[in-house]
Amino acid sequence: MNTQSDSKNELGEVLEKIQEIVKKSADGDYIYRGEPEHYQVPPYYGKVSSTLYRHLKTVWIMGFDLDIEEFQKRVLNDAREHIHEAVNDFELLTKIQHYGGKTNLIDFTEDYHIALFFACDSYYGEDGRVVLQKRDEIKELVENPRRPIEPISRVIAQKSIFIRPRRGFITPNSENIVDIQANLKSPMLDYLWKYHKISTKTIYNDLHGFIRTQRIRDRAYEEFYHALILGKQGEPQEAISHYTNALELDPLMDATYYNRGLTFADMGQFDKAIRDLNTFISRNLEDADAYKSRGDVHLQQNRFDKAIRDYSKAIDLKSGNLFIYCDRAWVWLCLEKWEKAKNDIEVAESMAVNIVAAFHSAHGSISNFEQKNDIQLPEDIATMLRQQ
């Protein structure tokens, strides 16, 4: 598996989706909504619906003719008993929606990148979608799209536009839907964070946003620590399963990629290990230990040039692991770069590393190392590494 090629292909697919949205919205003034699934089951049938409509889904399935706006008036009247300020209906509804209540508002955004985030941020095993809607074609179905009168920080971050559908839903034009395949969700989230700084932290950027996503994060942490325990108990395959569960809950939990990558490496699944470590490093470019770990995996695959690059990067970042000079020295020996190998050995010795013990722990003996790598060490280097 060529992990670098895979990453380029994923980026290409991400950019194609973005270009598809750009082309579809080039002929007018659009707002956008990202949804993590297609809502095809009854009573939705692909509709874009409000939280209140979905809350009352049993009523719709039973065929009861309920006026959703009349029902919402009751909600508003009840809510006013709990507030001590004069606000109009729309402003009160936005506050209720903000705190997780059920309203007949549907949240769109003026930024298709934010819509893409919502299309990818959950239901990782299912296809999501971005719905495009022309403002001037929606007015007959809803009240005019509106911004909150006193926008709160999360609404500002999400560039929110609220619509209030008279029937609780709108039926989007199929030509104005961009499908986001399940396997593209994680690469899309990576892209949005790397190039637009859009993530869970920036989208849900207040305490109430934190609380709304806390349950998911807690489940992700549970899976992560369960995986750690299983790994220590010598059950790597089970650990992999729980790391994967954690990533499905929170694909931006970077440490999960790192730990899963190390577990894959211990299992000899080196391509998968490199893929996970690549993801971690792309988000943590200054993490010396990650470069060291990826160098170790490259070394196990005899990818000596790549191992040298990663070890050198880790050294440049001032890795606290002194044995990294030993690791790079062994690679220089495999490449028959004798002077560079001697230099790293001497640096390691100057740092009080027992270079002889390190070499024999890693390779058994000089003859084993020479036979495995089909080389003959110069006598001065063999003397440096020989047990007395």
C-alpha positions in Angstrom: 0.0 0.0 0.0 1.4 3.4 -1.0 0.2 5.6 1.9 1.5 8.8 0.4 -0.4 8.1 -2.8 -3.5 7.3 -0.8 -3.3 10.6 1.0 -3.0 12.4 -2.3 -6.0 10.5 -3.7 -8.1 11.4 -0.6 -7.2 15.1 -0.9 -8.1 15.0 -4.6 -11.5 13.5 -3.7 -12.0 16.2 -1.0 -11.2 19.0 -3.5 -13.6 17.4 -6.1 -16.5 17.6 -3.6 -15.7 21.2 -2.8 -15.5 22.0 -6.5 -18.9 20.3 -7.0 -20.4 22.6 -4.4 -18.8 25.7 -5.9 -20.2 24.8 -9.3 -23.7 24.2 -8.1 -23.8 27.5 -6.2 -22.3 29.6 -8.9 -25.6 30.8 -10.3 -27.0 32.6 -7.3 -27.1 33.5 -3.6 -27.1 30.2 -1.7 -27.2 29.0 1.9 -26.0 25.6 2.9 -26.9 22.8 5.4 -24.7 19.8 6.2 -26.4 16.6 7.4 -24.5 13.5 8.5 -27.1 11.2 6.9 -29.8 11.3 4.2 -32.9 10.9 6.4 -34.7 8.6 4.0 -36.7 6.7 6.5 -40.4 7.7 7.2 -41.6 10.3 7.9 -38.6 12.2 6.4 -38.1 10.7 2.9 -35.1 13.0 2.3 -36.7 16.1 3.7 -34.7 18.8 5.6 -36.7 19.1 8.8 -36.7 21.0 12.1 -35.9 19.4 15.4 -39.5 20.0 16.4 -40.7 18.1 13.4 -38.4 15.2 14.2 -39.5 15.3 17.8 -43.1 14.9 16.6 -42.4 12.2 14.1 -44.8 9.7 15.7 -47.6 12.2 15.0 -46.7 12.4 11.3 -46.3 8.6 10.9 -49.8 8.1 12.3 -51.1 10.6 9.8 -52.3 13.1 12.3 -52.8 16.6 10.8 -51.0 18.8 13.3 -50.2 22.4 12.7 -46.6 22.6 13.8 -46.6 26.4 14.1 -49.6 26.2 16.5 -47.7 23.6 18.5 -44.7 25.9 18.6 -46.8 28.7 20.0 -47.5 26.6 23.0 -43.7 26.0 23.3 -43.1 29.8 23.2 -45.8 30.5 25.8 -44.4 27.9 28.2 -40.9 29.3 27.6 -41.9 32.8 28.5 -42.8 31.7 32.0 -39.0 31.1 32.5 -37.5 34.3 31.2 -37.5 37.8 32.6 -36.7 39.9 29.5 -38.7 41.2 26.6 -37.7 39.2 23.4 -39.7 38.6 20.2 -40.7 35.1 19.1 -37.8 34.6 16.7 -35.1 35.6 19.2 -36.6 33.4 21.9 -36.7 30.4 19.5 -33.0 30.9 18.7 -32.2 30.9 22.4 -34.2 27.7 22.9 -32.5 26.1 19.9 -29.1 27.2 21.3 -29.7 25.4 24.6 -30.8 22.2 22.9 -34.5 22.7 22.9 -36.9 21.6 20.1 -38.0 24.4 17.7 -39.3 24.8 14.2 -36.1 26.5 13.1 -33.7 24.9 10.7 -30.1 25.9 10.9 -28.3 26.7 7.7 -25.0 28.5 7.2 -23.6 31.0 4.7 -20.3 29.0 4.5 -20.3 25.7 2.7 -17.1 24.7 4.5 -19.1 24.8 7.8 -21.9 22.8 6.1 -19.2 20.2 5.1 -18.1 20.0 8.7 -21.7 19.1 9.9 -22.1 16.6 7.0 -19.0 14.7 8.2 -18.9 15.2 12.0 -21.0 12.1 13.0 -22.5 8.8 11.7 -19.1 7.9 10.2 -20.4 4.7 8.7 -23.1 6.4 6.7 -23.1 8.9 3.8 -23.7 12.5 4.6 -24.9 15.3 2.4 -24.7 19.1 1.8 -28.0 20.7 0.8 -27.8 23.9 -1.2 -30.7 26.3 -1.1 -31.2 29.5 -3.1 -32.5 32.2 -0.8 -35.0 33.6 -3.3 -36.5 30.2 -4.0 -37.2 29.3 -0.4 -39.3 32.3 0.6 -42.6 30.8 -0.4 -42.1 27.8 1.9 -40.6 29.6 4.9 -40.4 32.9 6.6 -37.5 34.9 5.3 -34.1 33.4 6.3 -32.8 35.4 9.3 -29.8 35.9 11.4 -30.3 36.0 15.2 -30.9 39.6 16.5 -28.3 39.2 19.2 -26.0 36.4 17.8 -24.1 34.3 20.4 -20.5 33.3 19.8 -21.3 29.8 18.5 -23.8 31.2 16.0 -21.2 33.7 14.8 -18.7 30.9 14.4 -21.2 28.8 12.4 -22.3 31.8 10.3 -25.8 30.6 11.0 -29.0 31.5 9.1 -32.2 30.3 10.5 -35.3 29.4 8.4 -38.7 28.7 9.8 -40.6 26.2 7.6 -44.4 26.5 7.7 -44.8 22.7 7.5 -41.8 21.8 9.6 -39.6 20.8 6.7 -38.5 21.7 3.2 -38.0 19.2 0.4 -34.6 19.9 -1.3 -34.1 19.8 -5.0 -32.1 16.6 -5.7 -29.9 18.5 -8.1 -28.9 20.7 -5.2 -27.6 17.9 -3.0 -23.9 16.9 -2.8 -23.4 13.5 -1.3 -20.4 13.0 1.0 -19.4 9.3 1.0 -18.7 7.8 4.4 -15.1 7.0 3.6 -14.5 10.7 2.8 -15.7 12.0 6.1 -12.5 11.7 8.0 -10.3 13.1 5.2 -12.7 16.0 4.8 -12.5 16.8 8.6 -8.7 16.7 8.3 -8.8 19.1 5.3 -11.2 21.5 7.0 -9.0 21.7 10.1 -5.7 22.0 8.3 -6.8 24.6 5.7 -9.7 26.4 7.3 -9.3 25.8 11.1 -12.8 24.4 11.3 -13.2 21.7 14.0 -15.4 20.7 16.9 -13.6 23.2 19.1 -14.1 26.2 16.7 -17.6 25.3 15.7 -18.9 24.6 19.3 -16.9 27.4 20.8 -18.8 28.1 24.0 -19.6 26.2 27.2 -23.0 25.1 25.9 -21.4 23.7 22.8 -18.9 21.8 24.9 -21.8 20.3 27.0 -23.7 19.3 23.9 -20.7 17.3 22.6 -19.5 16.1 25.9 -21.3 12.7 25.8 -19.7 11.8 22.5 -16.2 12.8 23.8 -16.7 10.8 27.0 -17.5 7.7 25.0 -14.5 8.3 22.7 -12.2 8.5 25.8 -13.7 5.4 27.2 -13.0 3.5 24.0 -9.4 5.0 24.0 -8.6 3.9 27.5 -10.2 0.5 27.0 -7.9 0.0 24.0 -4.8 1.1 26.1 -5.7 -1.6 28.7 -6.2 -4.3 26.1 -2.9 -3.4 24.5 -1.1 -3.8 27.9 -2.8 -7.1 28.4 -1.4 -8.4 25.1 -4.6 -8.3 23.1 -3.6 -6.0 20.2 -6.5 -7.0 17.8 -9.1 -6.1 20.5 -7.2 -2.9 21.2 -7.3 -1.9 17.5 -11.1 -2.4 17.5 -11.6 0.0 20.4 -9.2 2.6 19.0 -11.2 2.4 15.8 -14.4 2.9 17.8 -12.9 5.9 19.5 -12.1 7.5 16.1 -15.6 6.9 14.8 -16.8 8.9 17.8 -14.2 11.6 17.6 -12.0 11.5 14.4 -10.0 14.5 15.7 -8.7 12.7 18.7 -5.1 12.7 17.5 -3.6 10.4 20.2 -5.8 7.6 19.0 -4.1 7.6 15.6 -0.7 7.6 17.3 -1.5 4.7 19.6 -3.3 2.7 16.9 -0.4 3.2 14.6 2.0 1.8 17.2 -0.3 -1.2 17.8 -0.4 -1.9 14.1 3.4 -1.8 14.0 3.6 -4.3 16.9 1.3 -6.6 14.9 3.5 -6.3 11.8 0.9 -4.4 9.8 3.3 -1.7 8.8 1.4 0.0 6.0 -1.5 0.6 8.4 0.9 1.8 11.0 2.4 4.3 8.6 -1.0 5.5 7.6 -2.0 6.3 11.1 1.3 7.9 12.0 1.1 10.0 8.9 -2.3 11.3 10.1 -1.0 12.1 13.5 2.1 13.9 12.2 0.1 15.9 9.7 -1.7 17.4 12.7 1.3 17.6 15.1 4.2 18.7 13.0 6.5 19.4 16.0 6.1 16.1 17.8 9.6 14.6 17.8 8.4 11.2 19.3 6.0 10.7 16.3 8.8 11.1 13.8 10.9 8.7 15.9 8.1 6.1 15.9 7.5 6.4 12.2 11.2 6.1 11.6 11.2 2.8 13.6 8.4 1.5 11.3 10.3 2.5 8.2 13.4 0.7 9.5 11.4 -2.5 10.1 10.5 -2.4 6.4 14.1 -1.6 5.3 13.0 1.8 4.0 16.3 3.2 5.1 16.1 6.6 3.4 12.7 7.3 5.0 13.9 6.1 8.4 16.9 8.5 8.2 14.6 11.5 7.3 12.3 10.8 10.3 15.2 10.2 12.8 16.9 13.4 11.6 13.7 15.3 11.9 13.2 14.0 15.4 16.7 15.0 16.3 16.2 18.5 14.8 13.1 18.8 17.1 15.3 17.9 20.0 13.9 14.5 20.9 14.4 13.6 24.5 15.0 9.9 23.4 18.9 9.6 23.4 18.7 6.2 21.8 17.6 7.9 18.6 21.3 8.5 17.7 21.8 4.8 18.0 18.8 4.1 15.8 20.1 6.5 13.1 23.6 5.0 13.4 22.3 1.5 12.7 20.6 2.8 9.6 23.8 4.6 8.4 25.6 1.2 8.8 23.0 -0.5 6.6 23.6 2.2 4.0 27.4 1.8 4.5 27.7 5.5 5.4 30.5 4.7 7.8 31.6 8.2 8.9 28.0 9.3 9.6 27.4 6.1 11.6 30.6 6.7 13.6 29.5 10.3 14.3 26.2 9.2 15.7 27.8 6.5 17.8 30.2 9.0 19.3 27.3 11.4 20.0 25.4 8.7 21.8 28.4 7.8 23.8 29.0 11.4 24.8 25.5 11.4 26.2 26.3 8.4 28.4 24.4 5.9 26.2 25.8 2.3 26.5 26.2 1.9 22.8 27.5 -1.7 23.0 24.5 -2.8 25.1 22.1 -0.9 22.8 23.5 -2.5 19.7 23.5 -6.1 21.0 20.0 -5.7 22.5 18.7 -4.6 19.1 20.7 -7.0 16.8 22.1 -9.8 18.9 25.6 -9.7 17.6 27.8 -8.1 15.0 27.8 -11.2 12.8 24.0 -11.4 13.0 23.8 -7.7 11.9 26.3 -8.2 9.1 24.5 -11.3 7.8 21.1 -9.8 8.0 22.0 -6.7 6.1 24.6 -8.3 3.8 27.4 -5.9 4.8 30.9 -6.1 6.4 31.5 -3.5 9.1 34.9 -1.7 9.1 37.1 -2.9 11.9 37.1 0.4 13.7 33.3 0.4 13.9 33.2 -3.3 14.8 35.6 -2.5 17.7 33.3 0.3 18.9 30.4 -2.2 19.0 32.2 -5.3 20.2 31.4 -6.7 23.7 34.6 -7.0 25.8 
